[in-house]
Amino acid sequence: MRRRRFGNAPAGAGVVTMSDVASRAGVSAQTVSRVIGRPEMVTEETRKRVHDAIRELNYIPNEAARNLASNSSRVVAVIIPTLSSSAFSAQVKATIDTLELRGISVVIGNSEYSVLREEQIIQTLLERRPMGFILTGLHHTPRAKDLLRQSGVPVVETWDTDTAPLDCAAGFSNIAAGHDVGSLLAARGSRRIAFVGGAAHQDSRANGRFIGLAKALEEADLPPPLRIELVLPMSTQDGISGLDQVMQKAPMTDAIFFSADSLALAALLECNRRGLRVPEQLAICGFGDFDLASLVTPALTTVKIQPDVMGRTSAELLLARLDGDDKPASVILQHQLIRRGSA
């Protein structure tokens, strides 16, 4: 069957080829390939001519053929634990913005805080021959680690730097962040402190914050914190559930550290509704410094992180590996404890 010709495709042609683009732009096919795959190697004027020809001819690059020829794609796989968090959204946007400058696309996987699901996603995405992976956290199944090592592609882990990464990492110390919160609560006079966050087996990063909190309380000669573990993924309503569980198990609790601002904000608003004075009767601290943290009354004490910087940095580390840097240094970003009215 004869294929139809659409738009500005060359007369007598079926599918527009790279040679057609090269002819229209007045360059070689190799130059067209570079504009598509390694645009930084081509002058801006030449890139413009090639992109103009691509638009005029409605050319679609044959990604599958390029993958077979190079044994990889122009795609980086980013796996995050949830699609509903503004922090992860900011991270991914910065990653995409950075990689797009090199003509690299991003495919996103959602693990739903399950290392088994993450393993399955890694296996599936490896079939697409990605250039590399950007993962969340440092904890993965043994098989996932084996798959990544055997693939030979660069791997950047984010959101945690408390243990050694598979390859390199861009994140912060959750243990240090939790320790800072514990030191603040102890210094302000809190004596019966609780922690509310994701279950340890699901969220290693929240577990690091708990470890840091417990260490600070031990150093202050205070009792170990009560721990309430929530099943992930969590909703805002779980902040109220966590508050209720704390009050049921330890009604004399005078401070709660929530592993995420979404939980802390829900609990703070519920305390206001119930007439429980914050921070006089109950101090509340969150994590993340969400937009609403400074707008509620009292304003939320929290830990500020930089997900956008983390996203950009992780992409830069991956690009460094792709450019031949065998051992780029992991980047430890600084967190900031922001004290406001709630603690």
N, C-alpha and C positions, 0 to 999 in steps of 0.2 A: 504494500500500500504506500502510495506517495505521501510524504509528509507535507503539510501545509506550511507556507511561509507567512510570518506575521511581521507587522511593523516595518522597521528599517533593515531587516535581515538582507544580506546580499542576495541578488537575484539568482535563482536556481539553487539556493541553499536550503538545507533542512535545518538542522540544529546549528546555531552559530558557534564557531570554533574560536580558539585562541588566535589562530592565524588570521581569521577575519578581523578580530580586534586589532591585531598588530598592523595589518594592512591599512585599516582605517586611521589608526593613530600615527602611522609612519614610523613604527619602531619594530624591533624584532620580537618574535614570540617569547624569547627568553626575558626580554624586558617586561613584557606583559605579565609573565609568571612572577617576576620579582615584585612588580607593583602589587600583585594580589597577595603574595606570600611574605615578602620582606620589603615593605614600602619604604623603610628607612634607608634602603640602599639606592634609592632612585631620587633624582632631583624633583623638586616640587613642580616644575614646569612639565616634566615628562609624566609625572603622576597625573597631573590634570588632563593632559591629552589622552592618556590611556583611560582614565575614568570617564571622560566625555565619550569616548568611543564605546565603552562598555554600556553606558546609558543609552546611547543612540541605537545600539544593536540589540539591547535587552539581553546581553550576554550573561549566562549563569555559569560560573566556573564549575568544572567537574570535580567536586570534592572527593568523590570516591576514587577516581583515577589518581588524583594527587596523593591520597592516602596510601594507595598501593605502591606508587612510585617512591615515596619517601618513607614508608613504613610508619607514618604518623599523620595526624590531621593538624589543622590550624585551630584546634579547640583545646581549652583547658577545662578540666572538671573541677567544680567547686561543690563540696558537700557540706551542708549546714544542717543543724538539728531541727529547725522549724522555719516555716515561711511566714509566721505571724509576728515575729519580733522585729521591731524597728531597728534594733542594734544590728541584727544580722543583715537586714535590708541595706543599711548604711555601709556595712562591710562589703557586701557583694557589689553594690553600685560603684564603690571606689575601685574594686578589683576590675570590674568590667571597663571602667573609664581608662584605667592604666593599660590594660591589655589591648584594648581597641586601637590604641596609638600604634601598636605593632601589627595590626591586622589580625589579631587573634580573638576568636569568639569564646564565649563561656557557656557551658552547659551546667545546669544546677541540679543537684540531687538533694532530696529531703530525707534525712535518716529518721526523723521523728524520735530522736534521742535513743535509738536502738542500734547497738553496735552490730547486731546480726543483720539488720536492714542495711546498715552502712556497708557491710561486707558484700551483700548482694548487689548494691549499687556500684561498688568498685568493680566487681566482676563484670557487670553489664557494660559499664562505661569503658572498660579496658578493650572491649570488642570494637569500640569506635576509635581506638588508637589515639588517645589524647596526648598532647604534648607534656602534660603534667597534671598533678592533683594539688588542690588546696583543701585541706581537711580542717575540721573543728576539733580541737583538743588533741591530747597525746595518747589516748587510750582507744585501742582498736582490737578486734579479735586477732588471735595468732594467724589465722588463715588470711585475713585482710593484709596483715603485715607481709606475709609471704608473697601474696599476689603483687603487692606494690614493689617489693624488692626484686622479684623476678622480672617485672615489667621493665625495670631499668629507667623509668621516667622520673623526673624530679618530683619531690613531694615537700610541700610546705604545710606545717601544722600551725594552727592559730588558736588564740584565746588561752594559751597556757604555756608557761616556760618552766614549770616546777620539776620536770624530769627531762631526760635526754630525748630529743626528737629522732624520728626515723632518718631524716635528712637535714632539714633546717626548720626553724620556727620563727613566727612573728606574733608576739603576744605579751602577756604580763604575768606576774606571779600572783595567782589566786591566794596562795598561802599568806603572802605578805599583805595583800589587801584585807584578808580576814583578820590578820594580826592587828592592823591599824584600827579596824573597827573595835576589836576587843579592848585595845589600849584606851581608846576614847571612852567607851562605855564604863570601863573601870575607873578612869580618871574623873568622870562626872559623878561618880558615886553609886552607880548601878551595882547591885550585889547578886541579883537572881536573874540570870540572863538566859535567853532561849534563842535557838536558831531554827528558822523555817526555810526549807528549800527542797529541791529535788532529791529523790532517793539516791543514796551513794552509788549504787550499782548502775544507775542510769546517767548520772551527771557528775563526772569526776571533777569538773571545775567547781561546782558548788561544794563538793566534798573538800576541795582544797581550801575554800573560804572557811568552812567549818573547822578544819584542822588549825588554820591560823588563829581563828577566834579562840578555840580551846587552849592553844598555847599561850596566848596573851592573858587569858584568865588564870591559867596556872601560874604564870609569872607574877600575877597580882595577888596570889594566894586566895583566889576566889573559887567557889565550887565549879565543877565542869558544867558547860551549858546543856540545858535540855535540848534535845534534837527532835524536831518534827519533820519526817520525811514524806514528801508528797510524790504521787505517781505522775510521771511525765507522759505527754506534754501537759503543762499546767495552764489553767485559765485564770483570769483576774479574780474570779470568785474564790479560787483556792487560797487567796490571801486572807479572806474572812474565815475560811475553814481552818487555816493554820492558826489564826488568832484564837479561835474557839478551842482548838485542841490544846494550845498552850495554857489557856485559862482553866481548862478542865483538869489538866495534869499537874499544873503548878500555879494555882491562883495568885500566889504572892510574887509572881514574876514582875520585874520592874523594867525590863528592857528586852526587845526582840530585834534580832538581826535577820532580815529577810534576804534571800539570795538574789532577788530581783526587785526592781522598783515597782513593777506591776503588782506584785504581791503586797509590798509595803504600802503603796498608795491605797489599795483596797482596804487594808487593815486600818490605816490612819483615818480614812473617811468613815469606816464603821465605828471606830472609837469615838469620833465626833458625834455620830448619830446616837450612840449609846450614852453619851455624857461622860465618857472615860477621858480624863484630861491627859493630853500629850503635850509635853513630856513629864509633867509633874507626877502622874500616876504610872505612866508607861512610856518609856522612851522607844522610838522606832527608827531603825536605820535600814535603808535599802541598798541597792547596787545597780549602777548603770547611769544614773543622772538623766532620766527621761525628761522630756520637755515639761511635763506636768509637775515634776519634782519641786520646782521653785515657785509654783503657782498655787499649791494647796495651802491650807492654814491648819497648823503651822507648816512652814516649808520643810521639805523632807531632807534630812541628813542622809547622805549617800556617798557612794564611791563613783567617781567619774572615770570612765575609760574612753578610749578613742577608737571606736570600730571603723571609722572611715580611714584613719591613719593605718590601722592594722590591715585593712583591705588593700590599700595602696602598697604598703610595705611588703605584704605577702606576694603580691604580683611582681614587685621589683626583684624580690629574692628568686622567684621562679624564673624570671627573665634572665637573671644573672647566671643561673644554672644552665639555662638553654644556650647562653652565649659562651659557655665553656668554663665558667668558674666552678671548679669541682667542689669547693668547700666554702660557700658564702657564709659569713657569720650570721648566726641567729640574732634576731633583734628583740631586745626586751624593752617594751614600751612602759612608760611610767603611768601608774594610776594616781588618782588624787582624791583624798578624803575631803569631802565638802561638808562642813558642819553648818547646819541650819537649825531651825527652831524645834524640830522633832526629837533631837537628842543633844 
